[in-house]
Amino acid sequence: MNIQIIEHNGVPEYAIVPYGEWETILNRLEEIEDIRDARTISAAIAAGEETYPHEFVKRLSSDESPLKVWREYRKFTLARLAKACGVSIPALSQIENSKRTPSVDLLVKLSKALCCDMEDLIR
């Protein structure tokens, strides 16, 4: 490497490197960061962090009801989820179709039954 060191009061203050070498250094740093991130993610998954399939995430990102997406992802029927949360099937259907807004208490029950955050169920 062809490096020039510039000192100030006898202490190294700047290092000047050819641009090509600078780019090589940056690329290697980015690779190291990618490896670190991959290890962090792998450790989280190994520790039990849930991952989601692409289709599920795509549906959540669409205009589809998040409640319906989560319900179907967790393999709940309307009847089973309604029973688990102590609400009627028509009421749950109305919430899924944006004809009714759930109460905070119901959101808590729905999020517990579907193992997700309350915020995941609302737009």
TILUM-91364 format. One line per 2 residues: number of its first residue (from 1); their letters; for each residue x, y, z of N, C-alpha, C, O. Coordinates in Angstrom, 1 decimal. Atoms other than C-alpha are relative to their C-alpha. Example, Ala and Ser with C-alpha at 12.3 -4.5 7.8 and 13.67 -1.06 7.14 Angstrom:
2
1	AS	0.9:-1.2:0.0:12.3:-4.5:7.8:0.9:1.2:0.0:1.9:1.2:0.7 | -0.9:-1.1:0.0:13.7:-1.1:7.1:-0.8:1.1:0.8:-0.3:2.2:0.9 .
END
This chain:
123
1	MN	0.8:-1.2:0.0:0.0:0.0:0.0:0.9:1.2:0.0:1.9:1.3:0.6 | -0.7:-1.3:0.1:1.2:3.5:-0.8:-0.8:1.0:0.8:-1.7:1.7:0.3 .
3	IQ	0.7:-0.9:-0.9:0.1:5.5:2.2:0.9:1.2:0.4:2.1:1.0:0.7 | -0.7:-1.2:-0.5:1.2:9.1:3.1:-0.7:0.4:1.3:-1.9:0.6:1.4 .
5	II	0.5:-0.4:-1.3:0.9:10.0:6.8:0.3:1.5:0.2:1.5:1.9:0.0 | -0.2:-1.4:-0.3:0.4:13.7:7.7:-0.1:0.2:1.5:-1.1:-0.2:2.1 .
7	EH	-0.1:-0.1:-1.4:1.4:14.6:11.2:-0.3:1.5:0.4:-0.1:2.4:-0.4 | 0.2:-1.3:-0.6:0.4:17.6:13.4:0.5:0.0:1.4:0.1:-0.8:2.2 .
9	NG	-0.7:0.0:-1.3:2.6:18.4:16.3:0.6:-1.4:0.4:0.6:-1.8:1.5 | -0.7:1.3:-0.2:4.4:15.1:15.8:-0.9:-1.2:0.2:-0.5:-2.3:0.5 .
11	VP	1.0:1.0:-0.2:1.2:13.1:16.0:-0.7:-0.3:-1.3:-1.1:0.7:-2.0 | 0.7:0.3:1.2:-0.3:11.2:13.0:-1.5:0.6:0.0:-2.2:0.3:1.0 .
13	EY	1.4:-0.6:0.0:-3.5:13.2:12.0:-0.8:-0.5:-1.2:-2.0:-0.7:-1.2 | 0.7:0.4:1.2:-4.3:12.1:8.4:0.8:-1.1:-0.7:2.1:-1.2:-0.6 .
15	AI	-0.6:1.0:0.9:-3.6:9.1:6.2:-0.5:0.2:-1.4:-1.7:0.2:-1.6 | 0.4:-0.2:1.4:-3.7:9.6:2.5:0.4:-1.2:-0.8:1.5:-1.7:-0.8 .
17	VP	-0.2:1.3:0.8:-4.2:6.5:0.3:-0.5:0.3:-1.4:-1.4:1.1:-1.6 | 0.5:-0.1:1.3:-4.6:6.2:-3.4:-1.5:-0.4:-0.1:-2.0:-1.3:0.7 .
19	YG	1.4:0.2:0.1:-8.3:6.2:-4.4:-0.4:-1.5:-0.2:-1.3:-2.0:0.5 | 0.3:1.4:0.3:-8.3:2.6:-5.7:0.1:-0.8:1.3:-0.7:-1.7:1.6 .
21	EW	-0.1:0.7:-1.2:-7.0:1.4:-2.4:-1.1:0.3:1.0:-1.5:-0.5:1.8 | 1.1:-0.5:-0.9:-9.6:3.5:-0.5:-1.2:-0.8:-0.3:-1.9:-1.3:0.6 .
23	ET	1.2:0.7:0.4:-12.3:1.8:-2.5:0.1:-1.5:0.5:-0.9:-2.0:0.9 | -0.2:1.3:-0.4:-10.8:-1.6:-1.7:-0.3:-0.1:1.5:-1.0:-1.1:2.0 .
25	IL	0.2:0.0:-1.5:-10.8:-0.8:2.1:-1.5:0.1:0.3:-2.0:-0.6:1.1 | 1.5:-0.2:-0.2:-14.5:0.4:1.9:-0.7:-1.3:-0.3:-1.6:-1.7:0.4 .
27	NR	0.7:1.3:0.4:-15.6:-2.8:0.1:0.2:-1.0:1.0:-0.7:-1.8:1.4 | -0.2:1.0:-1.1:-13.9:-4.9:2.7:-0.7:0.3:1.3:-1.2:-0.7:1.9 .
29	LE	0.8:-0.4:-1.2:-15.5:-3.0:5.5:-1.5:-0.4:-0.2:-2.1:-0.8:0.7 | 1.4:0.4:0.2:-18.9:-3.5:3.9:-0.2:-1.5:0.1:-1.2:-1.9:0.6 .
31	EI	0.1:1.5:-0.1:-18.3:-7.2:3.6:0.1:-0.4:1.4:-0.7:-1.3:1.8 | -0.1:0.4:-1.4:-17.3:-7.4:7.2:-1.3:0.4:0.7:-1.8:-0.4:1.6 .
33	ED	1.3:-0.4:-0.6:-20.5:-5.5:8.2:-1.1:-1.0:-0.5:-2.0:-1.4:0.4 | 1.0:1.0:0.5:-22.6:-7.9:6.0:0.2:-1.3:0.8:-0.8:-2.0:1.1 .
35	IR	-0.2:1.2:-0.7:-21.0:-10.9:7.7:-0.5:0.1:1.4:-1.1:-0.8:2.0 | 0.5:-0.2:-1.3:-21.7:-9.4:11.1:-1.5:0.0:0.1:-2.1:-0.7:1.0 .
37	DA	1.5:-0.1:0.0:-25.3:-8.7:10.2:-0.6:-1.4:-0.2:-1.6:-1.8:0.4 | 0.4:1.4:0.3:-25.7:-12.3:8.8:0.1:-0.8:1.3:-0.8:-1.6:1.6 .
39	RT	-0.2:0.7:-1.3:-24.3:-13.7:12.1:-1.1:0.4:1.0:-1.6:-0.5:1.7 | 1.0:-0.5:-1.0:-26.6:-11.6:14.2:-1.4:-0.5:-0.4:-2.1:-1.0:0.5 .
41	IS	1.3:0.5:0.5:-29.7:-12.6:12.1:-0.1:-1.5:0.3:-1.1:-2.0:0.8 | 0.0:1.4:-0.2:-28.7:-16.3:12.2:-0.1:-0.4:1.5:-0.8:-1.3:1.8 .
43	AA	0.1:0.3:-1.5:-28.2:-16.2:16.0:-1.5:0.3:0.5:-2.0:-0.5:1.3 | 1.4:-0.3:-0.4:-31.7:-14.6:16.4:-0.9:-1.1:-0.4:-1.8:-1.5:0.3 .
45	IA	0.9:1.1:0.5:-33.3:-17.3:14.3:0.3:-1.2:0.8:-0.7:-1.9:1.2 | -0.4:1.2:-0.8:-31.4:-20.0:16.2:-0.6:0.1:1.4:-0.9:-0.9:2.0 .
47	AG	0.6:-0.2:-1.3:-32.7:-18.4:19.4:-1.5:-0.1:0.0:-2.1:0.1:1.1 | 1.5:0.2:0.0:-36.3:-18.8:18.2:-0.7:1.2:-0.6:-2.0:1.1:-0.6 .
49	EE	0.8:-1.1:0.6:-37.1:-15.5:16.5:-0.7:-0.5:-1.2:-0.2:-1.2:-2.1 | 0.8:0.5:1.1:-39.9:-16.1:14.1:0.3:0.8:-1.3:0.6:2.0:-1.3 .
51	TY	-0.2:-0.6:1.3:-39.4:-15.5:10.4:-1.3:-0.2:-0.8:-2.1:-1.1:-0.5 | 1.2:0.1:0.7:-42.1:-15.0:7.8:0.2:-0.2:-1.5:1.2:0.4:-2.0 .
53	PH	-0.2:0.2:1.5:-42.5:-16.2:4.2:-0.4:1.2:-0.8:-1.1:2.1:-0.3 | 0.2:-1.1:0.9:-42.5:-13.8:1.3:-1.4:0.3:-0.2:-1.9:1.5:-0.2 .
55	EF	1.4:-0.2:0.4:-46.1:-14.3:0.4:-0.8:0.7:1.2:-1.6:1.5:0.9 | 0.6:-0.6:-1.2:-47.2:-13.4:4.0:0.3:1.4:0.1:-0.6:2.3:0.3 .
57	VK	-0.4:-1.4:-0.1:-45.2:-10.2:4.0:-0.6:0.8:-1.1:-1.0:1.9:-0.9 | 0.6:-0.7:1.1:-46.5:-9.3:0.6:-1.4:0.3:0.2:-1.9:1.4:-0.1 .
59	RL	1.4:-0.3:-0.3:-50.1:-9.7:1.7:-0.1:1.1:1.1:-1.0:1.9:0.9 | 0.0:-1.0:-1.0:-49.4:-7.6:4.8:0.2:1.4:-0.6:-0.3:2.4:-0.1 .
61	SS	-0.4:-1.3:0.7:-48.0:-4.9:2.5:-1.1:0.5:-1.0:-1.0:1.6:-1.5 | 1.1:-0.4:1.0:-51.1:-4.9:0.3:-1.1:0.7:0.7:-1.0:1.0:1.9 .
63	DE	1.2:-0.6:-0.6:-54.5:-3.4:0.9:-0.9:-1.0:0.8:-1.9:-0.6:1.3 | 0.8:1.0:-0.7:-55.7:-6.6:2.4:-0.1:0.2:1.5:0.9:0.8:2.1 .
65	SP	0.2:-0.1:-1.4:-57.0:-6.7:6.0:1.1:-0.7:0.7:1.3:-1.9:0.6 | -1.1:0.7:-0.7:-54.0:-7.3:8.3:-0.6:-1.1:1.0:0.1:-2.1:1.2 .
67	LK	0.6:1.0:-0.9:-56.4:-9.2:10.7:-0.2:-1.3:-0.8:0.1:-2.3:-0.3 | 0.2:1.2:0.8:-57.4:-11.5:7.9:1.2:-0.7:-0.4:1.3:-2.0:-0.4 .
69	VW	-1.3:0.6:0.4:-53.8:-12.1:6.8:0.5:-0.7:1.1:1.0:-1.9:1.0 | -0.5:0.7:-1.2:-52.7:-12.9:10.3:-0.9:-1.2:0.4:-0.3:-2.3:0.7 .
71	RE	0.9:1.1:-0.3:-55.8:-15.1:10.9:0.3:-1.2:-0.9:0.4:-2.3:-0.4 | -0.2:1.1:0.9:-55.2:-17.1:7.8:1.4:-0.6:0.1:1.6:-1.8:0.0 .
73	YR	-1.4:0.5:-0.2:-51.4:-17.3:8.4:0.1:-0.9:1.2:0.8:-1.9:1.1 | 0.0:0.8:-1.3:-52.1:-18.7:11.9:-1.0:-1.2:-0.1:-1.1:-1.9:0.8 .
75	KF	1.0:1.1:0.3:-54.7:-21.1:10.3:-1.2:0.0:1.0:-1.6:-1.1:1.4 | 1.2:-0.1:-0.8:-57.6:-19.8:12.3:-1.2:0.2:-1.0:-1.1:0.9:-2.0 .
77	TL	1.2:-0.3:0.7:-61.1:-19.9:10.9:-0.6:1.2:0.7:-0.3:1.5:1.8 | 0.7:-1.1:-0.7:-63.4:-16.9:11.6:-0.6:-0.5:1.3:-0.6:0.1:2.3 .
79	AR	0.7:0.6:-1.2:-65.4:-19.2:14.0:1.0:-0.3:1.1:0.7:0.1:2.3 | -1.0:0.3:-1.1:-62.3:-20.4:15.9:0.6:1.2:0.6:0.7:1.3:1.9 .
81	LA	-0.6:-1.3:-0.6:-60.8:-16.9:16.3:-1.1:0.7:0.8:-0.8:1.3:1.9 | 1.1:-0.6:-0.7:-64.2:-15.5:17.3:-0.2:-0.6:1.3:-0.4:0.1:2.3 .
83	KA	0.2:0.7:-1.2:-64.6:-18.1:19.9:1.1:0.2:1.0:0.9:0.5:2.2 | -1.2:-0.2:-0.8:-61.0:-17.7:21.2:0.0:1.4:0.6:0.5:1.7:1.7 .
85	CG	0.0:-1.4:-0.5:-61.7:-13.9:21.6:-1.3:0.4:0.6:-1.4:1.6:1.1 | 1.2:-0.4:-0.6:-65.2:-14.0:22.9:-0.8:1.0:-0.8:-1.5:1.9:-0.2 .
87	VS	0.7:-1.0:0.9:-66.7:-12.1:19.9:-0.8:-0.8:-1.0:-0.5:-2.0:-1.2 | 0.8:0.8:1.0:-69.3:-13.1:17.3:0.7:-0.1:-1.3:1.6:0.8:-1.6 .
89	IP	-0.5:0.2:1.3:-68.4:-14.3:13.9:-0.3:1.2:-0.9:0.6:1.7:-1.5 | 0.2:-1.2:0.8:-70.2:-11.4:12.2:0.8:1.2:0.4:1.2:2.0:-0.5 .
91	AL	-0.7:-1.1:-0.5:-68.5:-8.9:14.4:1.5:-0.1:-0.5:2.0:0.9:-1.0 | -1.4:0.2:0.5:-65.1:-10.3:13.4:0.1:0.2:-1.5:1.0:0.8:-2.0 .
93	SQ	0.1:-0.2:1.4:-66.1:-10.4:9.8:-0.1:1.5:-0.4:0.6:1.9:-1.3 | 0.2:-1.4:0.3:-67.1:-6.8:9.9:1.4:0.8:0.3:1.7:1.7:-0.4 .
95	IE	-1.3:-0.6:-0.2:-63.7:-5.9:11.4:1.0:-0.3:-1.1:1.7:0.6:-1.6 | -0.8:0.4:1.1:-61.9:-7.8:8.7:-0.3:0.8:-1.3:0.5:1.1:-2.1 .
97	NS	0.4:-0.7:1.2:-63.9:-5.9:6.1:-0.1:1.5:0.2:-0.8:2.2:-0.6 | -0.1:-1.4:-0.4:-63.3:-2.5:7.7:-1.4:0.7:0.1:-1.5:1.9:-0.1 .
99	KR	1.3:-0.6:-0.2:-67.0:-2.0:8.5:-0.2:0.2:1.5:-1.2:0.8:1.9 | 0.1:-0.2:-1.4:-66.3:-2.0:12.2:1.5:0.1:0.6:2.4:-0.5:0.1 .
101	TP	-1.3:-0.2:-0.6:-63.4:-0.8:14.4:0.1:-0.8:1.3:-0.8:-0.7:2.1 | -0.1:0.8:-1.3:-62.2:-3.2:17.2:0.3:0.9:1.1:1.0:1.9:1.0 .
103	SV	-0.3:-0.7:-1.2:-62.0:-2.0:20.7:1.5:-0.4:0.4:2.0:-1.4:-0.1 | -1.3:0.4:-0.4:-58.6:-2.0:22.4:0.0:-1.3:0.7:1.0:-2.1:0.5 .
105	DL	0.1:1.3:-0.7:-59.7:-4.9:24.6:0.0:-1.1:-1.0:0.6:-2.2:-0.8 | 0.1:1.0:1.0:-60.6:-6.9:21.5:1.4:-0.1:-0.7:1.8:-1.3:-1.0 .
107	LV	-1.3:0.1:0.7:-57.3:-6.0:19.8:1.0:-0.8:0.9:1.8:-1.5:0.4 | -0.9:0.7:-0.9:-55.4:-7.3:22.9:-0.3:-1.5:-0.1:0.6:-2.3:-0.3 .
109	KL	0.3:1.4:0.1:-57.3:-10.6:22.7:0.4:-0.6:-1.4:0.9:-1.7:-1.4 | -0.4:0.5:1.4:-56.8:-10.9:18.9:1.5:-0.2:-0.1:2.0:-1.2:-0.6 .
111	SK	-1.5:0.1:0.1:-53.1:-10.2:19.2:0.6:-1.2:0.8:1.5:-1.8:0.4 | -0.4:1.2:-0.8:-52.7:-12.8:21.9:-0.3:-1.3:-0.7:0.5:-2.2:-0.8 .
113	AL	0.4:1.2:0.7:-54.6:-15.4:20.0:0.8:-0.2:-1.3:1.2:-1.4:-1.6 | -0.7:0.1:1.2:-52.7:-14.7:16.8:1.6:0.1:0.2:2.3:0.1:-0.8 .
115	CC	-1.4:-0.1:-0.3:-49.3:-14.3:18.5:0.7:1.1:-0.8:1.7:0.8:-1.5 | -0.5:-1.1:0.7:-48.6:-10.9:17.1:-0.2:1.3:0.8:-0.9:1.2:1.9 .
117	DM	0.2:-1.2:-0.8:-48.4:-7.3:18.3:-1.4:0.7:-0.5:-1.8:0.4:-1.6 | 1.2:-0.7:0.3:-51.6:-5.2:18.4:0.1:0.9:-1.3:-0.7:0.9:-2.1 .
119	ED	-0.2:-1.0:1.2:-50.1:-2.7:15.9:0.1:-0.8:-1.3:-0.2:-0.2:-2.3 | 0.0:0.8:1.3:-49.7:-5.6:13.4:-1.4:-0.2:-0.6:-1.5:-0.5:-1.7 .
121	LI	1.4:0.3:0.4:-53.5:-5.9:13.2:-0.7:1.2:-0.5:-1.9:1.1:-1.0 | 0.6:-1.2:0.4:-54.3:-2.3:12.4:0.8:0.7:-1.1:2.0:0.5:-1.1 .
123	R	-0.7:-0.8:1.0:-53.4:0.0:9.5:0.5:1.3:0.5:1.1:2.1:-0.2 .
END
